[in-house]
């Protein structure tokens, strides 16, 4: 672990490491299924961690007051993380020009 890593960076690295360990341990495991399982667990934990406190006047929970608000925040986060990934674009993507 790096001293300068944030909790977010550490958690992301650990998730990737876990996926690699799972596919290394089971050579027949589908990496896509492992990734889907990691996402499922991450979503469940994210939703658990974003439960509003129950005080309707709480400013910290204002954007978390409904399931739809939490889902919108989660979708925005997933899009941001995906677009920031070095794996977002690949040479095999449809519509990629080749010279």
C-alpha positions as CSV (number, residue, x, y, z in Angstrom):
1,X,0.0,0.0,0.0
2,X,1.2,3.5,-0.8
3,X,1.1,6.1,2.0
4,X,-0.3,8.7,-0.4
5,X,-3.2,6.6,-1.6
6,X,-6.7,7.7,-0.7
7,X,-9.3,5.2,0.5
8,X,-10.8,5.3,-3.0
9,X,-7.5,4.4,-4.7
10,X,-6.8,1.7,-2.2
11,X,-10.3,0.2,-2.6
12,X,-10.1,0.3,-6.4
13,X,-6.7,-1.4,-6.4
14,X,-7.9,-4.0,-4.0
15,X,-11.0,-4.7,-6.2
16,X,-8.7,-5.2,-9.3
17,X,-6.4,-7.4,-7.2
18,X,-9.4,-9.5,-6.0
19,X,-10.6,-10.0,-9.6
20,X,-7.2,-11.1,-10.7
21,X,-6.9,-13.5,-7.7
22,X,-10.3,-15.0,-8.5
23,X,-9.5,-15.6,-12.2
24,X,-6.0,-16.9,-11.4
25,X,-7.4,-19.4,-8.8
26,X,-10.1,-20.7,-11.3
27,X,-8.7,-20.9,-14.8
28,X,-12.2,-21.7,-16.1
29,X,-13.8,-18.6,-14.5
30,X,-15.2,-16.1,-16.9
31,X,-13.4,-12.8,-16.3
32,X,-16.6,-11.0,-17.3
33,X,-18.7,-12.9,-14.7
34,X,-16.0,-12.2,-12.0
35,X,-16.2,-8.5,-13.0
36,X,-20.0,-8.5,-12.9
37,X,-19.8,-10.0,-9.4
38,X,-17.3,-7.3,-8.3
39,X,-19.6,-4.6,-9.7
40,X,-22.6,-6.2,-7.9
41,X,-20.8,-6.2,-4.6
42,X,-19.6,-2.7,-5.1
43,X,-23.1,-1.4,-5.9
44,X,-24.5,-3.0,-2.9
45,X,-21.9,-1.5,-0.6
46,X,-22.2,1.9,-2.3
47,X,-26.0,1.9,-1.7
48,X,-25.5,0.8,1.9
49,X,-23.0,3.6,2.5
50,X,-25.3,6.2,1.0
51,X,-28.4,5.7,3.1
52,X,-29.9,9.0,4.2
53,X,-29.9,9.6,8.0
54,X,-33.7,10.0,8.2
55,X,-33.7,13.7,9.2
56,X,-35.7,15.4,6.4
57,X,-33.8,18.7,7.1
58,X,-30.3,17.2,6.9
59,X,-28.4,19.1,4.2
60,X,-25.7,16.3,4.0
61,X,-28.4,13.9,2.9
62,X,-30.3,16.2,0.5
63,X,-29.1,14.5,-2.7
64,X,-29.7,11.0,-1.1
65,X,-33.3,11.3,0.0
66,X,-34.8,9.0,-2.6
67,X,-33.7,5.8,-4.3
68,X,-33.9,7.6,-7.7
69,X,-31.6,10.3,-6.5
70,X,-29.1,7.7,-5.2
71,X,-29.3,5.8,-8.5
72,X,-28.6,9.0,-10.5
73,X,-25.5,9.7,-8.4
74,X,-24.4,6.1,-8.9
75,X,-24.9,6.2,-12.6
76,X,-22.9,9.5,-12.8
77,X,-20.1,8.0,-10.8
78,X,-20.0,4.8,-12.9
79,X,-19.8,6.9,-16.1
80,X,-17.0,9.1,-14.7
81,X,-15.0,6.1,-13.6
82,X,-15.5,4.3,-16.9
83,X,-14.5,7.3,-19.0
84,X,-11.4,7.9,-16.9
85,X,-10.3,4.2,-17.3
86,X,-7.4,3.4,-19.5
87,X,-9.5,0.5,-20.8
88,X,-12.5,2.7,-21.9
89,X,-11.4,2.9,-25.6
90,X,-9.8,-0.1,-27.3
91,X,-8.3,-0.6,-30.7
92,X,-11.1,-3.2,-31.4
93,X,-14.0,-0.7,-30.7
94,X,-16.5,-0.3,-33.5
95,X,-16.0,2.8,-35.6
96,X,-12.3,3.2,-34.7
97,X,-10.4,4.4,-37.8
98,X,-7.4,2.5,-38.9
99,X,-4.7,4.0,-41.1
